[in-house]
Amino acid sequence: MSIPFVDLKAQYASIKSEIDLAIAGVINNTSFIGGPIVTEFEEAFADYLGIDHCVGCANGTDAIEIALQALGIGAGDEVIVPANSWISTAEAVNAVGAEPVFVDYLANEYTLDPVLTELAITNKTKAIIPVHLYGLPARMPELLTVAQSHQLKIVEDCAQAHGARIAGQKVGTFGDIATFSFYPGKNLGAYGDAGGIVTCDKLLAQRCRMIGNHGQLSKHNHQILGRNSRLDTLQAAILKTKLPFLEQWISQRNQVAHWYGQYLNENVQCPVTPGNTYEHVYHLYVIRTRQRAHLMDAFDESNIGYSVHYPTPLPLLETYAYQNKSEADIPVASLLANEIISLPMFPEMTEKQVQTVAGIVNSFN
Ligand SMILES: *Cc1c(COP(=O)(O)O)cnc(C)c1O
């Protein structure tokens, strides 16, 4: 039995008629940029999160850049980012001319360590970007306390955590501003690149919208330097169609995680949540194992999908060699980069598939 890492075809099959109708609607109207569908999706997504404003943009990386720029962060500023994330989180900081300062994470949560975050603050620090990595909310209460006592902004990177909650409050609503990716494989994914920025600050939202649309407040009324980063109407139509299914997909992901917890043996370090008010949305199901190389070989042999998120901590990538960081600066991320492996995880995954994957993992642990 071959098992894919993610199965986007299964999801499309389950909502094909609605999606096809939404796509045909946009094409029939030939209204490909902007229009009511984009606004409808933005409003629906903001409502879903329980926040006032959502500004669509071209992708999740642009979303971070635009959010930082809208906050006025640039040359000479430092922004704290976790040592383990997709590179966008750090890259966006460089893109606005600021410097990413990498901070280690909490061992089995994989999110920013609030204590180390506070220690990394200098008089140049302007913001913190917590990443709700793999779908688990970062320690927002502690990070908010740190940010408030040092007057720093918080930009939440929610690219992997649509719908994740702490005590019922959804991620993206804790900080000053938050960013989402709707890359196809994300928990709410478009059929191409797409992203969004959310905030409860009306002026900040307006600035983000202007930056993403050539700095215009209205047509030909260019007020600030901007760029082209808009949410495509076709993608908005697809996202609007998929949004009502998101909660169901999150509970299916939780069911899959539950099965993994049941079938993996106790030597395998499974994902944990810090207390029962944290609701994981399992974008990725990441375990730790010292037998990773053998396990990968066995997965390859059995045609089972897997991945490593991420094999190299950000500060140790060639990109950031200029910062001269070593493993000693980020001991947790450095150690765990050798042990983490992401198992197949998608809402349509069956108990049988989970059992098969777990059986192979168990045979090495
Ligand atoms: C996917 C991702 C992004 C970037 O999103 P794109 O839409 O691919 O640009 C940013 N941060 C994290 C943590 C991500 O996983």
PDBQT file of the ligand as one rigid body, heavy atoms in Angstrom, charges set to zero:
ROOT
HETATM    1  C1  LIG A 401       4.380  28.309   3.792  1.00  0.00    +0.000 C 
HETATM    2  C2  LIG A 401       4.973  29.209   4.796  1.00  0.00    +0.000 A 
HETATM    3  C3  LIG A 401       5.225  30.574   4.536  1.00  0.00    +0.000 A 
HETATM    4  C4  LIG A 401       5.191  31.184   3.180  1.00  0.00    +0.000 C 
HETATM    5  O1  LIG A 401       4.088  31.040   2.450  1.00  0.00    +0.000 OA
HETATM    6  P1  LIG A 401       4.102  31.115   0.841  1.00  0.00    +0.000 P 
HETATM    7  O2  LIG A 401       2.648  31.298   0.553  1.00  0.00    +0.000 OA
HETATM    8  O3  LIG A 401       4.651  29.836   0.340  1.00  0.00    +0.000 OA
HETATM    9  O4  LIG A 401       4.912  32.291   0.448  1.00  0.00    +0.000 OA
HETATM   10  C5  LIG A 401       5.671  31.372   5.570  1.00  0.00    +0.000 A 
HETATM   11  N1  LIG A 401       5.886  30.873   6.797  1.00  0.00    +0.000 NA
HETATM   12  C6  LIG A 401       5.684  29.574   7.075  1.00  0.00    +0.000 A 
HETATM   13  C7  LIG A 401       5.925  29.088   8.480  1.00  0.00    +0.000 C 
HETATM   14  C8  LIG A 401       5.231  28.699   6.092  1.00  0.00    +0.000 A 
HETATM   15  O5  LIG A 401       5.054  27.400   6.395  1.00  0.00    +0.000 OA
ENDROOT
TORSDOF 0
